Amino acid sequence: TPFTDVTLFIGGQYQQGP
């Protein structure tokens, strides 16, 4: 879920996005 930088609790991954 590359929407925010705190997606680790949503999709289980940590990505930074706009």
mmCIF file of the N, C-alpha and C atoms, coordinates in Angstrom:
data_MODEL
# 
_entry.id   MODEL 
# 
loop_
_atom_site.group_PDB 
_atom_site.id 
_atom_site.type_symbol 
_atom_site.label_atom_id 
_atom_site.label_alt_id 
_atom_site.label_comp_id 
_atom_site.label_asym_id 
_atom_site.label_entity_id 
_atom_site.label_seq_id 
_atom_site.pdbx_PDB_ins_code 
_atom_site.Cartn_x 
_atom_site.Cartn_y 
_atom_site.Cartn_z 
_atom_site.occupancy 
_atom_site.B_iso_or_equiv 
_atom_site.pdbx_formal_charge 
_atom_site.auth_seq_id 
_atom_site.auth_comp_id 
_atom_site.auth_asym_id 
_atom_site.auth_atom_id 
_atom_site.pdbx_PDB_model_num 
ATOM 1  N N  . THR A 1 1  ? 0.840  -1.215 0.000  1.00 0.00 ? 1  THR A N  1 
ATOM 2  C CA . THR A 1 1  ? 0.000  0.000  0.000  1.00 0.00 ? 1  THR A CA 1 
ATOM 3  C C  . THR A 1 1  ? 0.868  1.256  0.000  1.00 0.00 ? 1  THR A C  1 
ATOM 4  N N  . PRO A 1 2  ? 1.408  1.624  -1.128 1.00 0.00 ? 2  PRO A N  1 
ATOM 5  C CA . PRO A 1 2  ? 2.307  2.783  -1.221 1.00 0.00 ? 2  PRO A CA 1 
ATOM 6  C C  . PRO A 1 2  ? 1.557  4.116  -1.229 1.00 0.00 ? 2  PRO A C  1 
ATOM 7  N N  . PHE A 1 3  ? 0.921  4.447  -0.105 1.00 0.00 ? 3  PHE A N  1 
ATOM 8  C CA . PHE A 1 3  ? 0.177  5.699  -0.029 1.00 0.00 ? 3  PHE A CA 1 
ATOM 9  C C  . PHE A 1 3  ? 0.812  6.626  1.006  1.00 0.00 ? 3  PHE A C  1 
ATOM 10 N N  . THR A 1 4  ? 1.358  6.039  2.060  1.00 0.00 ? 4  THR A N  1 
ATOM 11 C CA . THR A 1 4  ? 1.971  6.826  3.116  1.00 0.00 ? 4  THR A CA 1 
ATOM 12 C C  . THR A 1 4  ? 3.242  6.137  3.577  1.00 0.00 ? 4  THR A C  1 
ATOM 13 N N  . ASP A 1 5  ? 3.894  6.718  4.584  1.00 0.00 ? 5  ASP A N  1 
ATOM 14 C CA . ASP A 1 5  ? 5.149  6.150  5.060  1.00 0.00 ? 5  ASP A CA 1 
ATOM 15 C C  . ASP A 1 5  ? 4.928  5.303  6.306  1.00 0.00 ? 5  ASP A C  1 
ATOM 16 N N  . VAL A 1 6  ? 3.669  5.111  6.648  1.00 0.00 ? 6  VAL A N  1 
ATOM 17 C CA . VAL A 1 6  ? 3.344  4.321  7.832  1.00 0.00 ? 6  VAL A CA 1 
ATOM 18 C C  . VAL A 1 6  ? 2.364  3.210  7.467  1.00 0.00 ? 6  VAL A C  1 
ATOM 19 N N  . THR A 1 7  ? 2.653  2.528  6.360  1.00 0.00 ? 7  THR A N  1 
ATOM 20 C CA . THR A 1 7  ? 1.767  1.476  5.883  1.00 0.00 ? 7  THR A CA 1 
ATOM 21 C C  . THR A 1 7  ? 2.112  0.133  6.510  1.00 0.00 ? 7  THR A C  1 
ATOM 22 N N  . LEU A 1 8  ? 2.974  0.109  7.502  1.00 0.00 ? 8  LEU A N  1 
ATOM 23 C CA . LEU A 1 8  ? 3.405  -1.154 8.086  1.00 0.00 ? 8  LEU A CA 1 
ATOM 24 C C  . LEU A 1 8  ? 2.298  -1.797 8.902  1.00 0.00 ? 8  LEU A C  1 
ATOM 25 N N  . PHE A 1 9  ? 1.387  -0.992 9.420  1.00 0.00 ? 9  PHE A N  1 
ATOM 26 C CA . PHE A 1 9  ? 0.283  -1.548 10.199 1.00 0.00 ? 9  PHE A CA 1 
ATOM 27 C C  . PHE A 1 9  ? -0.942 -1.790 9.320  1.00 0.00 ? 9  PHE A C  1 
ATOM 28 N N  . ILE A 1 10 ? -0.862 -1.380 8.060  1.00 0.00 ? 10 ILE A N  1 
ATOM 29 C CA . ILE A 1 10 ? -1.981 -1.550 7.135  1.00 0.00 ? 10 ILE A CA 1 
ATOM 30 C C  . ILE A 1 10 ? -1.707 -2.733 6.192  1.00 0.00 ? 10 ILE A C  1 
ATOM 31 N N  . GLY A 1 11 ? -0.582 -2.672 5.520  1.00 0.00 ? 11 GLY A N  1 
ATOM 32 C CA . GLY A 1 11 ? -0.287 -3.704 4.532  1.00 0.00 ? 11 GLY A CA 1 
ATOM 33 C C  . GLY A 1 11 ? 0.868  -4.594 4.962  1.00 0.00 ? 11 GLY A C  1 
ATOM 34 N N  . GLY A 1 12 ? 1.484  -4.268 6.095  1.00 0.00 ? 12 GLY A N  1 
ATOM 35 C CA . GLY A 1 12 ? 2.581  -5.071 6.592  1.00 0.00 ? 12 GLY A CA 1 
ATOM 36 C C  . GLY A 1 12 ? 3.900  -4.726 5.920  1.00 0.00 ? 12 GLY A C  1 
ATOM 37 N N  . GLN A 1 13 ? 3.948  -3.565 5.281  1.00 0.00 ? 13 GLN A N  1 
ATOM 38 C CA . GLN A 1 13 ? 5.162  -3.141 4.610  1.00 0.00 ? 13 GLN A CA 1 
ATOM 39 C C  . GLN A 1 13 ? 5.424  -1.670 4.905  1.00 0.00 ? 13 GLN A C  1 
ATOM 40 N N  . TYR A 1 14 ? 6.666  -1.251 4.678  1.00 0.00 ? 14 TYR A N  1 
ATOM 41 C CA . TYR A 1 14 ? 7.019  0.128  4.981  1.00 0.00 ? 14 TYR A CA 1 
ATOM 42 C C  . TYR A 1 14 ? 7.522  0.815  3.720  1.00 0.00 ? 14 TYR A C  1 
ATOM 43 N N  . GLN A 1 15 ? 6.662  1.616  3.107  1.00 0.00 ? 15 GLN A N  1 
ATOM 44 C CA . GLN A 1 15 ? 7.018  2.327  1.895  1.00 0.00 ? 15 GLN A CA 1 
ATOM 45 C C  . GLN A 1 15 ? 6.697  3.806  2.058  1.00 0.00 ? 15 GLN A C  1 
ATOM 46 N N  . GLN A 1 16 ? 7.506  4.633  1.430  1.00 0.00 ? 16 GLN A N  1 
ATOM 47 C CA . GLN A 1 16 ? 7.237  6.063  1.461  1.00 0.00 ? 16 GLN A CA 1 
ATOM 48 C C  . GLN A 1 16 ? 6.608  6.493  0.145  1.00 0.00 ? 16 GLN A C  1 
ATOM 49 N N  . GLY A 1 17 ? 5.510  7.215  0.254  1.00 0.00 ? 17 GLY A N  1 
ATOM 50 C CA . GLY A 1 17 ? 4.824  7.671  -0.945 1.00 0.00 ? 17 GLY A CA 1 
ATOM 51 C C  . GLY A 1 17 ? 4.238  9.054  -0.727 1.00 0.00 ? 17 GLY A C  1 
ATOM 52 N N  . PRO A 1 18 ? 3.627  9.601  -1.749 1.00 0.00 ? 18 PRO A N  1 
ATOM 53 C CA . PRO A 1 18 ? 3.039  10.931 -1.678 1.00 0.00 ? 18 PRO A CA 1 
ATOM 54 C C  . PRO A 1 18 ? 1.766  10.982 -0.814 1.00 0.00 ? 18 PRO A C  1 
# 
